[in-house]
Amino acid sequence: MGGGLLNKKIVIILLILTITITIGTSYAFWQVTKTQVEENVITTGCIDVKIENELNQINLGEAYPIEDSDGLELKPFTFTVTNKCNVYTDYEIGLEMLSNTNLESKYVKVLINQVGIKKYPKLLSSYEKESKTIIDGAKEGRILLKGKLNPSTKEKEVTKNYELRLWIDNDSPQSIMNQTFTSKIVINGSQGSEPNIADYIEKLIESDQTNLAYDDTNDQNLRYIGKEVNNYIDIGDRDSEDKPILWRIIGVMNNMTVVGEDESESTGQSLVKIIRADSIGNWSWDTSENEVNGGRGVNEWSEADLMTTLNEKEYWSKTNGECYNGTNESQTACDFSSTGLTESVKDKLVKVRWNTGTFATYNESDWLANATYQAERSNHNGKTCNSGNYCTDKVPRTTTWDGYIGLMYPSDYGFAIGGEDRNRCLTTSMVNWHNSNSNCKNNDWLYDSSSIQWTITPVPYPSDAYTAFIVAVSESISNSGVPGIFAVRPTAYLDSNIKIQEKDDSDYGSQSNPFVIME
């Protein structure tokens, strides 16, 4: 038990669950505000919230810090959100802390999930803050979940069932003794629009938990998993013979930052991440002159030769030229006139903030999917050495980069694992996904048994500053000097306004019947 708390009767948490519904925006044709007083069913213009529990409160009496595994076993508070109208409805589920709360949100763990769909607990403080609380006197509000309901028909109402669990985080300090947490659930609903591509994929998991799963990061991204998955998409990319160049959907990534052409920033975005289905060839990540890092390149993506090729030169401009191939700035003719990006495709992509951090130290046992995800978002860069022939560059180091085209992360590869061994693989270092652990890489659609693939993430090798992560053929995640000549699979994010054509085909999303974007 964290913080030395041994007395199990130290904290009383009282959660009063009163549903407040605010529906409407400046352009909506319906608008109403209702607050539950006694009844467990609230009906408003288009949203209906039904509380399944007999009581309208959860009282965690004599509560004490517990492990997440125990929190997951708590009896949930359940409720149903229903769309009773024939229009799309958007809604937010929030939790607002009332005036008598003195237990900070950073000590409260929350698990909210749609019934039957596995998600992971998070600290309440990690959720997005409400810009303005709805309940008078509320001290703080957090948005737990955003959702969309399709239009209902006379024959069938569209509903979603939710479960909510709360507990005191096991790492809470002794100073929280005798503090109180009181809150109310708040549901905001408004007239919505047709679902975009992220909404579409979020909808798919309701019927497919085999090929889609939420990762266990704080961002709880939704990812395609497994060996054979229908995640091919036609975004209008064409070769010189006007044949489709297909991409594949990695998943829906949350809390993204979109960067405008005027350098404005839009944070907290949910974007669909895609990767080229096939490599555009084998190229170096970076090279350099002889006197820099022994002529072996620099592992800083913002200055990498490959970054320039993908975002500024040959691939981006759909031209031919000289691309980097090997050490000492060796160049080879490259022709992207038939495989580079068209203007139509570039219009569908957004400039985002990529995380280019890495681990603080080189330790292969740390290379688990979740740990790697956290390292990618850290302030550690790829240069930990400070002397030697392979540590002479003076290139400024960064841990973020703003751009359109990058490469997959090592964590993208890790979280793409599916099958019966998924949980075991996620707790095994990716460098060991071979031999007895071969079911890991063999059930991962991003694995290619015939080619080594570059990732965007530098490696903090102790004796050099020219190493980056690769997805290898034998060892899975490994590392190589950036002059290495390996497969390049461009990776990007789609504009959040893009919509996808809806089909009832059972093989929709397959290579022969890919998802199609609505023009």
LONUSE-426924 format. One record per residue (C-alpha): residue in three letters; x, y, z. Coordinates in steps of 0.5 Angstrom, whole numbers, plus 500, padded with zeros to 3 digits. Layout:
<atoms>
ALAXYZ...
</atoms>
This chain:
<atoms>
MET500500500GLY503507498GLY505512503GLY505508509LEU498508510LEU496502514ASN490504517LYS484502513LYS479507516ILE483514514VAL479517508ILE471517507ILE470518500LEU463520498LEU461521491ILE454524490LEU452522482THR447527480ILE446527472THR446534469ILE444535462THR446541458ILE444540451GLY445545445THR450550442SER449557438TYR446553432ALA442547435PHE435547434TRP434544441GLN436547447VAL434544455THR438544461LYS435539466THR438536473GLN436530477VAL433531483GLU429524485GLU428520479ASN433516476VAL431517469ILE432524465THR428525459THR430531455GLY429533448CYS434528444ILE438525450ASP436521455VAL440519461LYS438512465ILE441510471GLU441503472ASN443503479GLU438503484LEU441509488ASN443515485GLN450515489ILE456511490ASN459512497LEU466509498GLY466509506GLU472507510ALA476508503TYR483507503PRO489507497ILE488501493GLU492498487ASP489499480SER488491480ASP483492486GLY480498483LEU478494477GLU474489481LEU470495484LYS462495483PRO461500477PHE456506477THR452504471PHE448509466THR446509459VAL446515454THR441515449ASN439519443LYS432519441CYS432524435ASN434523428VAL440527428TYR447526430THR448528437ASP455529440TYR456529448GLU461530453ILE461526460GLY465530465LEU466530473GLU465536477MET468537484LEU464540489SER465546494ASN466541500THR472537496ASN479537499LEU482531496GLU486533490SER484530483LYS491527483TYR490522488VAL483519485LYS483514480VAL478513475LEU476508470ILE470510465ASN469505459GLN463503455VAL460496457GLY464491454ILE470495451LYS476495455LYS480501457TYR485503463PRO485507469LYS487514469LEU488519475LEU483524475SER488530474SER490527467TYR484529464GLU482535460LYS480541465GLU473543463SER474551461LYS468552465THR464548470ILE456547470ILE455546477ASP454553481GLY460553486ALA464547483LYS471547484GLU474543478GLY471540472ARG474534468ILE472531461LEU472524462LEU470522455LYS467525449GLY462521444LYS457521439LEU451518438ASN448516431PRO441518429SER435514432THR430511428LYS422509429GLU425502430LYS431503434GLU434508439VAL441509439THR444508446LYS451507449ASN452504456TYR457506461GLU461504467LEU464508472ARG469506478LEU473511482TRP478509488ILE484512491ASP491512488ASN495507491ASP501512491SER497517495PRO501520501GLN499520508SER497527508ILE491525505MET488522511ASN481525513GLN480528506THR473528502PHE472528495THR465529493SER463530485LYS457530480ILE457527473VAL455532468ILE453530461ASN453536456GLY450534449SER449538443GLN447537436GLY452534432SER455533425GLU456527421PRO462522424ASN469524421ILE474518420ALA476518427ASP469517430TYR468512425ILE474508427GLU471509434LYS465506432LEU468500430ILE471497436GLU464497439SER463490435ASP470488434GLN475488440THR479483436ASN483487431LEU482494435ALA484495442TYR485501447ASP493502449ASP494502456THR498509456ASN495516459ASP492518452GLN489511451ASN489511444LEU485506439ARG490502435TYR489496430ILE492490433GLY494483430LYS497480424GLU491480419VAL487486420ASN483490415ASN486497416TYR488499409ILE485506406ASP485509400ILE487517401GLY487518393ASP494517393ARG496514386ASP502512382SER504514375GLU499509372ASP493512376LYS493506381PRO492506388ILE497507393LEU494504399TRP496506406ARG494503413ILE491506419ILE495505425GLY489508430VAL486514433MET491518437ASN489523442ASN492529445MET495531439THR497538437VAL496541430VAL500546428GLY497551423GLU501555417ASP501561422GLU505557427SER498557431GLU497551435SER491547437THR492542442GLY488536445GLN486533438SER484526436LEU487524429VAL488518425LYS495516424ILE496512418ILE503509415ARG504507407ALA502500406ASP509499403SER516501403ILE518507398GLY525504398ASN531503402TRP535509404SER539512410TRP536516416ASP542521416THR549521414SER554527415GLU561529413ASN567525415GLU569530421VAL562529424ASN561523429GLY566519425GLY562520418ARG556516421GLY551521421VAL547525427ASN541522430GLU537528430TRP530528426SER529535425GLU536535422ALA536528418ASP537527411LEU531523411MET526528414THR528533408THR527528403LEU520526406ASN518533408GLU521538403LYS525535397GLU524529393TYR518525396TRP514531398SER515534391LYS514528387THR520529383ASN527525382GLY533527385GLU539525389CYS537521396TYR542519402ASN545512402GLY550510406THR556514410ASN560520408GLU554524405SER553518399GLN548520395THR544515390ALA539517384CYS532517387ASP526517383PHE519519387SER515522381SER511516381THR510514388GLY511521391LEU505525394THR500529390GLU497535392SER491532393VAL494527398LYS498533402ASP491537403LYS488531407LEU494531412VAL496536418LYS502538420VAL503536427ARG508536433TRP511529433ASN515527439THR522525438GLY524524445THR528517448PHE530514454ALA535517459THR539511458TYR541505454ASN537499457GLU534494453SER530491458ASP526497458TRP524497451LEU517495453ALA511498449ASN508503454ALA515505457THR517506450TYR511511449GLN513515455ALA520515453GLU518518446ARG515524450SER520525455ASN525531455HIS531526453ASN534526447GLY539521443LYS546524445THR548522452CYS555521450ASN560527451SER567525448GLY570520443ASN570520435TYR563518434CYS560524439THR563530435ASP557533432LYS554540435VAL547539432PRO542542437ARG538537440THR530537440THR525532443THR519535439TRP519536431ASP513540427GLY512537420TYR507532416ILE511526414GLY515522419LEU516515421MET513510426TYR515510433PRO517504436SER511504441ASP507504434TYR510497433GLY509495440PHE502496441ALA500493434ILE501486437GLY495482437GLY493475439GLU492471445ASP499473447ARG498480447ASN498481454ARG505477455CYS508481449LEU506488452THR510486458THR516483455SER522488452MET521488445VAL528487443ASN526479446TRP520478441HIS524472438ASN525465439SER521463445ASN517470444SER516469437ASN508469437CYS509477439LYS512479432ASN509474428ASN502477431ASP504484429TRP501487422LEU507492422TYR512487423ASP516485416SER520479416SER523481409SER526488411ILE528492416GLN524498418TRP526505420THR523508426ILE523516428THR526515435PRO533516437VAL537511441PRO541514447TYR547510445PRO553511451SER558511446ASP556515440ALA550520437TYR548517431THR544511433ALA536510432PHE531505433ILE529500428VAL524494427ALA529488425VAL527482422SER530477427GLU530481434SER524486433ILE526492436SER533493435ASN538499433SER543501428GLY547507426VAL543512422PRO547511415GLY544504415ILE540503409PHE533500411ALA526500409VAL522507409ARG515507410PRO512514411THR507516416ALA502521417TYR496524420LEU489525417ASP485532417SER480531423ASN475533418ILE475528413LYS470523413ILE470516411GLN465512406GLU460507410LYS459500407ASP456494410ASP462490407SER465484412ASP471485408TYR471493408GLY478495410SER482489407GLN487490401SER482489396ASN476493399PRO480499402PHE477504406VAL475510402ILE475517404MET469522402GLU471527397
</atoms>
